[in-house]
Amino acid sequence: MADRIEWTRHPDGVVELQLARADKMNALDPAMFDALIEAGEALRRDTAVRAVVISGQGKAFCAGLDMASFERMGQDAASAVLGAGAVGTDLSVRTHGISNAAQYVAMVWREVPVPVIAAVHGVAFGGGLQVALGADIRIVAPDTRLSVMEIKWGLVPDMGGMLLMRELARSDVVRELTFTGRIFSGEEALQLGFATRLAADPRAEALRMARDIAGKSPDAIRAGKRLLNAAHMHSAADLLIAESVEQKALIGGANQKEAVQANIERRPPRFGAAG
């Protein structure tokens, strides 16, 4: 994993992951697929992490599928798209919960229990865009070029893109981008709903935001992410119950009391580990 993703663990609980294949614009090859899944699964179990930032080294966030890998796999397009960790070439096989291996590269960030922020610059094409869409928040440089590029290769987005895009943009917008594969800018991504905000230096802004989040109660942050993940899957009645259950668990806890006390005393909070 070390030759594909560079980890930095900051003292405040922020973990930074940098795609470290700059000579290939961080394109997705089997080793990168494996590294992203391994990183996500490690962070799922990490009780000390408070927020995560994903960025790309060099000139791009991620240029999508490594075409050299695609060509080596010849006519076996299913294997090329599924990447490392595939079970045969049957994309319908669920290897990671509700996902197959390729889908989990993007969906795993929803399972990390703390906010995940993607800092996007250069290009985010195809699978690279879908990895960014799996994050909770996207900070994008205005001149970034993005594309739902799968149609160029006679394919459809299949790394969770259909599920993730429908949360962010109107159906006709998703259809247009899927059918045309056209390249759009970071500025347009903000207008369409794919970018959370723009920044000239997305990584610096993402780290600033992550540190702000890391200073909040870790119990409340994790509860909030659980509720937000559930919002698109639960009925109104079930979601209201889930709110109440999460809030009941938070009230009176050590970190909740510390949040109140720190505000009263006008000092930075001193939170313990997430409960």
Disulfide bonds with the S-S distance in Angstrom:
none
